Amino acid sequence: MSGPECSANPPEVNSVFGKGSVEEIGGLKAYITGNPTSDRAILLASDAFGYEGVMLRKLGDKMGDIGYLIVVPDFFFGDCYYSTMPPQLRENWLPNNPPEKGCENALKIIAELKTRVSAVGAAGFCWGGMMVIKLAKYEDIKAAVILHPGRLSYNDVNEVRVPVAILGGELDQLCPQEEVEHYGKILAAKPQVESFVKIFRGVGHGWASRYREDDESAVKSAEEAHTDMLNWFSKHLI
C-alpha cells in the first residue's frame, strides 16, 4: 500500500457523521451501525484514511439498512494516513500499521461479535483488503470481499479458507489488473473454496470507496461493486 494513488482523491472525514455511533469492541473504537439485534454482522475495514471516512460510513449505513450489524473499526488507533503527510511519516506509516496487526485485532473484534451473532463477514478497501485476505485464512468469518486492495501476498491468496470475492479496477496502478487476474488463477486452483474475481472497466484505485458523487459513471461503477459485495454476503452469511 504505497504510491501516489493512495493519497489521490482523499475522502472527506467526519468523526460524528452517520446514523450509527462510536463504541468500543474488542479493545478498539468502532463506528457501529445497522440492526443491533441482527444475527449477521459485517466488519468493514477502511483504507488508510480510516474509519471516519464519510463515504465509508454512508456505505455502512446503507448495508445496515438492509438488516446487517455493521462494524467499522479504527484499526489505526487514530494514526490515519492523510494526503499531506510528510514524506518520512508517509514512508513509516505502513510499517507502523501492518495488515498483520490489523488481522490480530480483527479476530478480537470478531470473537466478541460472535457472542452476539451467528455469522460474520468481512470486507476491506485498499489497506483493508490487504488485512481481509489475511483474515480469510481463518474460519472465524464466513465470507470475505476485497475491493481495490494494495498488492496481496500470493501465499495469503493461496491460503484462503472461506469464500472470497476480489474486485479490481482496470486502471488501478497500485494493484493492476494483471495482479488481480493472477489472484483469480490461484483461487481457481482451489475448487474447495468458492471465489469470484471481477475487473471493473475504466476505474482506478479507490473507485469503490473514494469516488466523486457528481460523476455518474463513477457512481455507477461503485454501486455495481457494492451490489456485488452485498450479493456475496447474502449468499454466504447464512
Backbone as JSON, one array per atom type, in Angstrom:
{
  "sequence": "MSGPECSANPPEVNSVFGKGSVEEIGGLKAYITGNPTSDRAILLASDAFGYEGVMLRKLGDKMGDIGYLIVVPDFFFGDCYYSTMPPQLRENWLPNNPPEKGCENALKIIAELKTRVSAVGAAGFCWGGMMVIKLAKYEDIKAAVILHPGRLSYNDVNEVRVPVAILGGELDQLCPQEEVEHYGKILAAKPQVESFVKIFRGVGHGWASRYREDDESAVKSAEEAHTDMLNWFSKHLI",
  "N": [[0.84, -1.18, 0.0], [1.3, 1.66, -1.18], [2.38, 4.64, -2.88], [1.35, 7.15, -5.31], [-1.38, 6.88, -5.86], [-2.58, 6.16, -3.5], [-2.88, 8.47, -2.0], [-4.4, 10.01, -3.6], [-7.38, 11.8, -4.37], [-8.46, 12.1, -1.63], [-10.67, 11.05, 1.01], [-13.56, 12.75, 2.39], [-13.59, 13.33, 5.83], [-15.24, 12.78, 8.93], [-15.86, 12.82, 12.23], [-18.27, 12.55, 13.54], [-20.17, 11.82, 11.76], [-22.95, 10.04, 10.34], [-25.5, 7.45, 10.84], [-25.04, 5.74, 12.88], [-23.11, 4.97, 15.85], [-20.11, 5.63, 17.76], [-18.41, 3.14, 19.37], [-16.8, 0.92, 21.75], [-15.23, -2.1, 20.89], [-13.84, -5.25, 21.18], [-11.54, -4.09, 22.17], [-11.0, -1.94, 20.53], [-11.94, 1.24, 19.16], [-14.92, 1.73, 17.29], [-17.05, 2.47, 14.53], [-20.35, 1.8, 14.69], [-23.2, 0.52, 13.19], [-26.52, -0.05, 11.84], [-28.6, -2.97, 12.31], [-29.0, -3.72, 15.6], [-29.87, -6.1, 16.7], [-29.46, -8.05, 14.86], [-28.54, -11.28, 13.52], [-26.44, -11.48, 11.88], [-23.36, -10.13, 11.04], [-21.2, -7.65, 9.62], [-17.89, -6.82, 9.13], [-16.3, -3.92, 8.26], [-13.4, -2.95, 6.77], [-11.41, -0.2, 6.6], [-9.75, 1.93, 4.13], [-6.45, 3.42, 4.21], [-7.11, 5.91, 5.15], [-8.88, 5.74, 7.18], [-11.51, 5.11, 9.7], [-13.3, 7.17, 9.87], [-14.13, 8.1, 7.46], [-16.43, 9.67, 5.41], [-17.81, 8.66, 3.15], [-17.39, 5.93, 3.43], [-18.74, 5.44, 5.84], [-21.3, 6.1, 4.99], [-21.76, 3.97, 3.25], [-21.66, 1.88, 5.1], [-23.95, 2.51, 6.62], [-25.9, 2.15, 4.67], [-25.69, -0.6, 4.19], [-26.37, -1.45, 6.7], [-29.03, -0.69, 6.77], [-30.22, -2.68, 5.35], [-30.31, -4.72, 7.1], [-28.13, -5.85, 8.36], [-25.72, -5.99, 11.06], [-23.28, -3.63, 11.3], [-19.83, -3.08, 11.53], [-17.26, -0.82, 11.78], [-14.09, -0.61, 12.28], [-11.57, 1.31, 14.08], [-8.76, 0.67, 13.09], [-6.29, 1.83, 13.19], [-5.89, 3.21, 15.48], [-6.25, 5.96, 15.64], [-4.11, 6.87, 14.16], [-4.26, 7.71, 11.37], [-3.71, 7.75, 7.82], [-2.9, 10.64, 5.89], [-3.33, 12.95, 3.2], [-1.48, 15.04, 3.0], [0.66, 14.25, 4.43], [3.97, 14.32, 5.76], [6.93, 13.25, 3.95], [8.64, 11.4, 5.42], [6.98, 10.45, 7.48], [5.03, 9.33, 5.9], [6.45, 7.28, 4.67], [6.9, 5.64, 6.83], [4.42, 4.87, 7.61], [2.97, 2.49, 6.81], [4.68, 0.35, 7.81], [4.27, 0.91, 10.5], [1.63, 0.34, 10.77], [0.83, -2.43, 10.14], [-0.9, -4.83, 8.06], [-0.98, -7.35, 9.23], [-1.08, -6.91, 12.01], [-3.51, -5.61, 12.08], [-5.15, -7.75, 11.37], [-4.92, -9.4, 13.62], [-6.19, -7.78, 15.51], [-8.71, -7.63, 14.33], [-9.6, -10.26, 14.64], [-10.01, -10.31, 17.39], [-12.15, -8.54, 17.61], [-14.06, -9.94, 16.13], [-14.35, -12.23, 17.67], [-15.68, -11.18, 19.88], [-17.98, -10.24, 18.61], [-19.14, -12.66, 17.85], [-20.33, -13.58, 20.09], [-22.72, -12.48, 19.98], [-23.83, -12.73, 17.44], [-24.55, -15.03, 14.72], [-23.15, -15.31, 12.36], [-20.39, -13.91, 10.65], [-19.08, -11.62, 8.34], [-16.48, -10.13, 6.28], [-15.24, -7.18, 4.79], [-12.92, -5.33, 2.8], [-11.1, -2.37, 1.91], [-8.46, -1.25, -0.09], [-5.85, -0.8, 2.08], [-7.44, -2.16, 3.9], [-8.25, -4.33, 2.35], [-5.86, -5.74, 2.11], [-5.61, -6.56, 4.72], [-7.96, -8.08, 5.1], [-7.61, -10.27, 3.38], [-5.8, -11.74, 4.8], [-7.31, -12.32, 7.03], [-9.13, -14.01, 5.89], [-7.92, -16.42, 5.9], [-8.66, -17.68, 8.11], [-11.31, -19.44, 9.71], [-13.01, -17.97, 11.19], [-14.57, -16.07, 10.07], [-17.29, -16.05, 7.7], [-17.29, -15.29, 5.06], [-15.56, -13.26, 2.63], [-14.87, -10.07, 1.16], [-12.95, -8.26, -1.08], [-11.87, -5.15, -2.09], [-10.42, -3.15, -4.54], [-7.61, -3.62, -3.55], [-4.42, -3.03, -1.81], [-1.38, -4.5, -3.04], [-1.6, -8.01, -2.86], [-0.32, -10.74, -0.97], [0.79, -13.64, -2.59], [0.91, -16.03, -1.22], [-0.89, -15.57, 0.87], [-3.28, -15.4, -0.6], [-3.4, -17.98, -1.6], [-3.81, -19.38, 0.72], [-6.36, -18.94, 1.56], [-9.42, -19.74, 3.18], [-12.11, -19.4, 3.24], [-15.12, -18.46, 1.42], [-14.35, -16.08, -1.06], [-14.4, -12.9, -2.59], [-12.89, -10.89, -5.02], [-12.54, -7.68, -6.12], [-11.4, -5.74, -8.66], [-9.81, -2.9, -10.33], [-9.6, -1.81, -13.7], [-7.79, 0.22, -14.36], [-6.22, 0.51, -12.17], [-3.24, 1.24, -10.69], [-1.9, 0.57, -8.41], [-2.67, -1.98, -7.6], [-2.58, -3.76, -10.13], [-4.59, -4.8, -12.98], [-3.55, -7.2, -14.02], [-2.41, -8.37, -11.81], [-4.66, -8.85, -10.19], [-6.01, -10.65, -11.82], [-4.21, -12.73, -11.67], [-4.5, -13.46, -9.0], [-7.01, -14.55, -9.26], [-6.45, -16.84, -10.75], [-4.94, -18.33, -8.93], [-6.88, -18.79, -7.0], [-8.72, -20.22, -8.51], [-7.53, -22.64, -8.7], [-8.17, -23.77, -6.37], [-10.62, -25.48, -5.82], [-12.15, -26.17, -3.65], [-12.73, -23.92, -2.28], [-14.96, -21.38, -2.67], [-14.89, -18.79, -5.05], [-14.77, -15.46, -6.48], [-13.87, -13.31, -8.97], [-13.48, -10.12, -10.32], [-13.06, -7.64, -12.8], [-13.38, -4.22, -12.99], [-14.19, -2.02, -15.51], [-12.46, 0.85, -16.74], [-11.85, 2.17, -14.35], [-9.89, 3.37, -11.56], [-7.63, 3.11, -8.73], [-9.26, 3.05, -5.57], [-11.84, 3.33, -6.43], [-14.24, 2.27, -5.44], [-14.71, 3.34, -2.97], [-13.83, 5.93, -2.77], [-14.95, 7.84, -4.58], [-16.2, 10.31, -6.9], [-19.18, 11.83, -6.19], [-20.61, 13.33, -7.95], [-20.06, 12.36, -10.39], [-21.41, 10.55, -12.74], [-20.71, 8.12, -14.02], [-18.71, 7.13, -12.32], [-20.15, 6.77, -9.96], [-21.94, 4.8, -10.8], [-20.2, 2.61, -11.26], [-19.17, 2.21, -8.68], [-21.52, 1.62, -7.24], [-22.27, -0.72, -8.5], [-20.2, -2.39, -7.66], [-20.73, -2.37, -4.9], [-23.17, -3.67, -4.9], [-22.4, -6.2, -5.85], [-20.83, -6.97, -3.69], [-22.74, -7.07, -1.59], [-24.4, -9.06, -2.59], [-22.67, -11.23, -2.46], [-22.33, -11.52, 0.3], [-24.98, -11.99, 1.03], [-25.34, -14.48, -0.06], [-23.5, -16.08, 1.35], [-23.46, -15.53, 4.1], [-25.03, -17.21, 6.04]],
  "CA": [[0.0, 0.0, 0.0], [2.12, 2.87, -1.28], [2.28, 5.22, -4.2], [0.51, 8.35, -5.39], [-2.81, 6.59, -5.88], [-3.09, 6.05, -2.13], [-3.24, 9.78, -1.47], [-5.24, 10.71, -4.58], [-8.8, 11.91, -4.06], [-8.7, 11.7, -0.24], [-12.08, 11.15, 1.38], [-14.0, 13.64, 3.47], [-13.69, 12.63, 7.11], [-16.09, 13.47, 9.91], [-15.93, 11.89, 13.36], [-19.63, 12.41, 14.07], [-21.08, 11.54, 10.66], [-23.59, 8.75, 10.2], [-26.66, 7.06, 11.64], [-24.6, 4.91, 13.98], [-22.38, 5.58, 16.96], [-18.77, 5.09, 18.02], [-18.38, 2.34, 20.59], [-15.61, 0.09, 21.85], [-15.46, -3.53, 20.71], [-12.58, -5.96, 21.02], [-10.44, -3.22, 22.54], [-10.85, -0.87, 19.55], [-13.1, 2.06, 18.83], [-15.51, 1.36, 16.0], [-18.34, 3.02, 14.14], [-21.28, 0.67, 14.62], [-24.47, 0.95, 12.63], [-27.35, -1.15, 11.39], [-29.55, -3.64, 13.2], [-28.27, -4.25, 16.76], [-30.35, -7.44, 17.06], [-29.23, -8.96, 13.74], [-27.66, -12.41, 13.78], [-25.38, -11.44, 10.87], [-22.56, -8.91, 11.15], [-20.15, -7.44, 8.62], [-16.8, -5.93, 9.52], [-15.79, -3.13, 7.14], [-12.03, -2.48, 7.04], [-11.21, 1.01, 5.79], [-8.44, 2.19, 3.55], [-5.54, 4.04, 5.17], [-7.65, 7.17, 5.66], [-9.5, 5.46, 8.46], [-12.91, 4.76, 9.88], [-14.15, 8.36, 9.89], [-14.46, 8.48, 6.1], [-17.88, 9.88, 5.25], [-18.35, 7.75, 2.13], [-17.37, 4.59, 4.02], [-19.83, 5.36, 6.8], [-22.55, 6.05, 4.22], [-21.92, 2.6, 2.78], [-22.02, 1.09, 6.26], [-25.35, 2.78, 6.94], [-26.71, 1.52, 3.62], [-25.68, -2.04, 4.45], [-27.12, -1.62, 7.93], [-30.46, -0.54, 6.49], [-30.69, -3.96, 4.82], [-30.55, -5.59, 8.24], [-26.89, -6.32, 8.97], [-25.0, -5.21, 12.04], [-22.07, -3.21, 10.62], [-18.78, -2.61, 12.42], [-16.17, -0.18, 11.04], [-13.14, -0.34, 13.36], [-10.41, 2.2, 13.97], [-7.6, -0.23, 13.17], [-5.05, 2.59, 13.28], [-5.85, 3.88, 16.78], [-6.14, 7.39, 15.39], [-2.94, 7.19, 13.33], [-4.7, 7.54, 9.98], [-2.95, 8.36, 6.73], [-3.51, 11.84, 5.33], [-2.7, 13.22, 1.91], [-0.38, 16.0, 3.13], [1.61, 13.67, 5.38], [5.36, 14.5, 5.36], [7.49, 12.03, 3.35], [9.14, 10.43, 6.37], [5.84, 9.81, 8.12], [4.37, 8.51, 4.87], [7.27, 6.09, 4.48], [6.81, 4.78, 8.02], [3.04, 4.62, 8.01], [2.59, 1.08, 6.67], [5.37, -0.46, 8.83], [3.66, 1.17, 11.81], [0.24, -0.13, 10.74], [0.84, -3.58, 9.24], [-2.14, -5.6, 7.99], [-0.91, -8.48, 10.17], [-1.59, -6.44, 13.3], [-4.93, -5.39, 11.88], [-5.83, -9.05, 11.39], [-4.97, -9.81, 15.03], [-7.24, -7.0, 16.16], [-9.99, -8.03, 13.75], [-10.01, -11.52, 15.27], [-10.54, -9.98, 18.71], [-13.47, -7.96, 17.4], [-14.95, -11.0, 15.66], [-14.63, -13.09, 18.82], [-16.72, -10.52, 20.67], [-19.21, -10.24, 17.81], [-19.74, -13.99, 17.78], [-21.15, -13.8, 21.28], [-24.0, -11.81, 19.71], [-24.34, -13.07, 16.11], [-24.21, -16.39, 14.29], [-22.3, -15.3, 11.16], [-19.65, -12.66, 10.44], [-18.34, -11.45, 7.09], [-15.54, -9.01, 6.32], [-14.91, -6.54, 3.51], [-11.85, -4.37, 3.0], [-10.73, -1.48, 0.82], [-7.04, -0.89, -0.11], [-5.23, -1.42, 3.26], [-8.4, -3.11, 4.45], [-8.21, -5.54, 1.54], [-4.65, -6.46, 2.49], [-5.9, -7.17, 6.01], [-9.03, -9.07, 4.99], [-7.11, -11.51, 2.76], [-5.2, -12.5, 5.9], [-8.42, -12.77, 7.86], [-9.81, -15.08, 5.16], [-7.21, -17.68, 6.16], [-9.27, -18.23, 9.31], [-12.73, -19.72, 9.53], [-13.79, -17.14, 12.1], [-15.55, -15.39, 9.22], [-17.97, -16.93, 6.74], [-17.04, -14.84, 3.69], [-14.74, -12.05, 2.53], [-14.88, -9.29, -0.09], [-11.77, -7.39, -1.14], [-12.11, -4.17, -3.14], [-9.21, -2.39, -4.91], [-6.63, -3.74, -2.46], [-3.0, -2.97, -2.09], [-0.97, -5.81, -3.56], [-1.78, -9.1, -1.93], [0.65, -11.83, -0.98], [0.29, -14.85, -3.25], [0.73, -17.04, -0.18], [-2.16, -15.28, 1.54], [-4.38, -15.77, -1.5], [-3.42, -19.44, -1.69], [-4.2, -19.98, 2.0], [-7.75, -18.58, 1.86], [-10.22, -20.91, 3.57], [-13.53, -19.06, 3.2], [-15.48, -17.85, 0.15], [-13.76, -14.75, -1.2], [-14.59, -12.15, -3.84], [-11.9, -9.83, -5.21], [-13.0, -6.74, -7.14], [-10.3, -4.88, -9.04], [-10.05, -1.88, -11.33], [-8.79, -1.92, -14.92], [-6.75, 1.26, -14.4], [-5.57, 0.57, -10.86], [-1.8, 1.05, -10.79], [-1.41, 0.02, -7.16], [-2.9, -3.42, -7.74], [-3.01, -3.78, -11.53], [-5.49, -5.85, -13.46], [-2.82, -8.46, -14.19], [-2.26, -8.96, -10.48], [-5.97, -9.36, -9.77], [-6.27, -11.85, -12.62], [-3.37, -13.81, -11.14], [-5.17, -13.94, -7.8], [-8.09, -15.4, -9.72], [-5.89, -18.14, -11.16], [-4.59, -19.04, -7.7], [-8.12, -19.22, -6.37], [-9.36, -21.21, -9.38], [-6.86, -23.92, -8.42], [-8.65, -24.21, -5.06], [-12.06, -25.67, -6.03], [-12.84, -26.35, -2.37], [-13.06, -22.59, -1.78], [-15.67, -20.63, -3.69], [-14.29, -17.47, -5.27], [-15.31, -14.61, -7.54], [-12.92, -12.24, -9.28], [-14.08, -9.28, -11.35], [-12.36, -6.41, -13.15], [-14.29, -3.14, -13.39], [-13.57, -1.28, -16.61], [-12.37, 2.31, -16.73], [-11.72, 2.74, -13.0], [-8.59, 3.24, -10.93], [-7.61, 2.77, -7.31], [-10.19, 3.79, -4.72], [-13.08, 3.59, -7.16], [-15.45, 1.81, -4.74], [-14.88, 4.0, -1.68], [-13.41, 7.34, -2.81], [-15.36, 8.3, -5.9], [-16.91, 11.59, -6.94], [-20.61, 11.57, -6.25], [-21.18, 14.08, -9.07], [-19.6, 11.68, -11.6], [-22.4, 9.49, -12.94], [-20.04, 6.86, -14.34], [-18.03, 6.66, -11.11], [-21.2, 6.3, -9.04], [-22.46, 3.54, -11.33], [-19.22, 1.55, -11.0], [-19.12, 1.96, -7.23], [-22.75, 0.97, -6.81], [-22.22, -2.1, -9.0], [-19.32, -3.12, -6.74], [-21.43, -2.54, -3.64], [-24.18, -4.71, -5.13], [-21.68, -7.48, -5.89], [-20.44, -7.27, -2.32], [-23.93, -7.45, -0.84], [-24.85, -10.37, -3.11], [-21.75, -12.25, -1.93], [-22.66, -11.75, 1.7], [-26.3, -12.59, 1.08], [-25.18, -15.9, -0.41], [-22.63, -16.85, 2.23], [-23.7, -15.29, 5.53], [-26.25, -17.94, 6.37]],
  "C": [[0.88, 1.23, 0.0], [1.98, 3.39, -2.69], [1.3, 6.35, -4.25], [-0.98, 8.06, -5.39], [-3.42, 6.5, -4.48], [-3.57, 7.39, -1.6], [-4.1, 10.58, -2.44], [-6.69, 10.7, -4.12], [-9.1, 11.47, -2.63], [-10.15, 11.9, 0.15], [-12.34, 12.28, 2.37], [-14.08, 12.8, 4.73], [-14.48, 13.48, 8.09], [-16.35, 12.49, 11.05], [-17.34, 11.67, 13.87], [-20.65, 12.09, 12.97], [-21.71, 10.15, 10.81], [-24.74, 8.5, 11.15], [-26.25, 6.32, 12.9], [-23.89, 5.69, 15.07], [-21.01, 4.93, 17.09], [-18.78, 4.41, 19.38], [-17.06, 1.58, 20.64], [-16.0, -1.37, 21.69], [-14.11, -4.2, 20.46], [-11.36, -5.12, 21.35], [-10.17, -2.09, 21.58], [-12.1, -0.02, 19.5], [-13.61, 1.63, 17.47], [-16.79, 2.14, 15.78], [-19.27, 1.84, 13.93], [-22.64, 1.18, 14.2], [-25.28, -0.27, 12.21], [-28.22, -1.72, 12.49], [-28.83, -4.26, 14.4], [-28.72, -5.64, 17.19], [-30.16, -8.45, 15.93], [-28.36, -10.13, 14.17], [-26.55, -12.51, 12.74], [-24.67, -10.08, 10.95], [-21.52, -8.86, 10.03], [-19.15, -6.44, 9.17], [-16.3, -5.23, 8.25], [-14.43, -2.56, 7.51], [-11.71, -1.35, 6.06], [-9.9, 0.96, 5.03], [-7.63, 2.95, 4.6], [-6.09, 5.32, 5.78], [-8.54, 6.97, 6.88], [-11.02, 5.38, 8.49], [-13.85, 5.96, 9.95], [-14.5, 8.85, 8.49], [-15.97, 8.55, 5.9], [-18.47, 8.88, 4.26], [-18.4, 6.31, 2.66], [-18.52, 4.43, 5.01], [-21.2, 5.35, 6.1], [-22.82, 4.64, 3.74], [-22.31, 1.69, 3.94], [-23.48, 1.27, 6.66], [-26.29, 2.1, 5.93], [-26.81, 0.02, 3.85], [-26.46, -2.34, 5.73], [-28.61, -1.54, 7.72], [-31.06, -1.84, 5.93], [-30.97, -4.94, 5.95], [-29.32, -6.14, 8.91], [-26.49, -5.42, 10.15], [-23.63, -4.9, 11.42], [-21.08, -2.62, 11.62], [-17.61, -2.1, 11.57], [-15.1, 0.22, 12.06], [-12.08, 0.71, 13.02], [-9.16, 1.34, 14.15], [-6.29, 0.52, 13.42], [-4.92, 3.36, 14.6], [-5.58, 5.38, 16.63], [-5.0, 7.8, 14.48], [-3.27, 6.97, 11.85], [-3.76, 8.26, 9.02], [-3.65, 9.66, 6.32], [-2.67, 12.32, 4.15], [-1.53, 14.17, 1.98], [0.68, 15.51, 4.13], [3.04, 13.87, 4.89], [5.96, 13.18, 4.87], [7.96, 10.99, 4.35], [8.02, 9.7, 7.09], [5.11, 8.89, 7.14], [5.12, 7.2, 4.68], [7.1, 5.1, 5.63], [5.39, 4.34, 8.34], [2.68, 3.13, 7.93], [3.36, 0.18, 7.64], [4.79, -0.28, 10.23], [2.23, 0.65, 11.92], [0.13, -1.35, 9.82], [-0.5, -4.31, 9.21], [-2.16, -6.8, 8.94], [-1.46, -8.1, 11.53], [-3.08, -6.16, 13.21], [-5.72, -6.68, 11.94], [-5.96, -9.56, 12.83], [-6.1, -9.07, 15.75], [-8.63, -7.35, 15.63], [-10.5, -9.32, 14.39], [-10.56, -11.3, 16.67], [-11.95, -9.41, 18.6], [-14.47, -9.04, 17.03], [-15.32, -11.94, 16.8], [-15.73, -12.48, 19.69], [-18.05, -10.49, 19.91], [-19.92, -11.59, 17.85], [-20.43, -14.41, 19.07], [-22.55, -13.23, 21.07], [-24.63, -12.25, 18.4], [-23.89, -14.48, 15.74], [-23.28, -16.43, 13.09], [-21.68, -13.92, 10.99], [-18.96, -12.71, 9.08], [-17.41, -10.26, 7.23], [-15.28, -8.5, 4.91], [-13.84, -5.48, 3.77], [-11.5, -3.63, 1.73], [-9.25, -1.1, 0.96], [-6.32, -1.56, 1.07], [-6.16, -2.48, 3.84], [-8.46, -4.4, 3.66], [-7.0, -6.4, 1.87], [-4.84, -7.15, 3.84], [-6.9, -8.3, 5.87], [-8.55, -10.35, 4.32], [-6.43, -12.37, 3.81], [-6.27, -13.08, 6.81], [-9.13, -13.97, 7.22], [-9.08, -16.42, 5.27], [-7.76, -18.38, 7.4], [-10.75, -18.46, 9.05], [-13.6, -19.0, 10.55], [-14.81, -16.31, 11.34], [-16.13, -16.39, 8.22], [-17.66, -16.56, 5.29], [-16.27, -13.54, 3.73], [-14.94, -11.4, 1.17], [-13.73, -8.3, -0.02], [-11.92, -6.47, -2.34], [-10.88, -3.29, -3.31], [-8.15, -2.41, -3.81], [-5.27, -3.18, -2.84], [-2.6, -4.35, -2.59], [-1.04, -6.87, -2.48], [-0.65, -10.11, -2.06], [0.04, -13.05, -1.67], [0.06, -15.97, -2.23], [-0.58, -16.83, 0.56], [-3.34, -15.71, 0.68], [-4.51, -17.29, -1.54], [-3.93, -20.09, -0.42], [-5.62, -19.62, 2.42], [-8.57, -19.84, 2.14], [-11.72, -20.63, 3.55], [-13.86, -18.44, 1.84], [-15.0, -16.4, 0.05], [-14.06, -14.17, -2.57], [-13.55, -11.04, -3.88], [-12.33, -8.97, -6.39], [-11.88, -5.75, -7.43], [-10.68, -3.89, -10.12], [-9.09, -1.99, -12.5], [-7.6, -0.96, -14.9], [-6.0, 1.42, -13.08], [-4.08, 0.27, -11.02], [-1.21, 0.44, -9.53], [-1.54, -1.5, -7.13], [-3.47, -3.65, -9.13], [-3.91, -4.97, -11.88], [-4.79, -7.2, -13.56], [-2.64, -9.17, -12.85], [-3.58, -9.59, -10.03], [-6.31, -10.64, -10.53], [-5.43, -13.03, -12.13], [-3.95, -14.35, -9.83], [-6.3, -14.9, -8.18], [-7.61, -16.79, -10.12], [-5.5, -18.98, -9.94], [-5.84, -19.61, -7.06], [-8.83, -20.31, -7.19], [-8.76, -22.6, -9.17], [-7.26, -24.48, -7.06], [-10.17, -24.43, -5.15], [-12.84, -25.85, -4.74], [-13.25, -25.02, -1.74], [-13.74, -21.81, -2.89], [-15.07, -19.23, -3.82], [-14.95, -16.78, -6.45], [-14.34, -13.46, -7.74], [-13.48, -11.45, -10.46], [-13.24, -8.02, -11.54], [-13.4, -5.39, -13.62], [-13.57, -2.24, -14.39], [-13.56, 0.23, -16.34], [-12.22, 2.95, -15.37], [-10.34, 2.47, -12.43], [-8.72, 2.94, -9.45], [-8.58, 3.66, -6.52], [-11.58, 3.95, -5.3], [-14.35, 3.15, -6.43], [-15.69, 2.53, -3.42], [-14.47, 5.46, -1.68], [-13.71, 7.91, -4.2], [-16.09, 9.63, -5.79], [-18.41, 11.33, -7.13], [-21.32, 12.38, -7.34], [-20.75, 13.5, -10.41], [-20.49, 10.45, -11.79], [-21.75, 8.14, -13.21], [-19.36, 6.27, -13.12], [-19.04, 6.09, -10.12], [-21.73, 4.94, -9.5], [-21.51, 2.39, -11.05], [-19.17, 1.19, -9.53], [-20.36, 1.21, -6.77], [-22.82, -0.46, -7.31], [-21.34, -2.95, -8.09], [-20.02, -3.37, -5.41], [-22.5, -3.63, -3.76], [-23.53, -6.08, -5.17], [-21.29, -7.92, -4.48], [-21.64, -7.77, -1.51], [-24.47, -8.8, -1.3], [-23.98, -11.5, -2.56], [-22.09, -12.55, -0.47], [-24.04, -12.39, 1.86], [-26.23, -14.1, 0.82], [-24.49, -16.69, 0.68], [-22.82, -16.61, 3.73], [-25.03, -15.91, 5.93], [-25.99, -18.87, 7.54]]
}
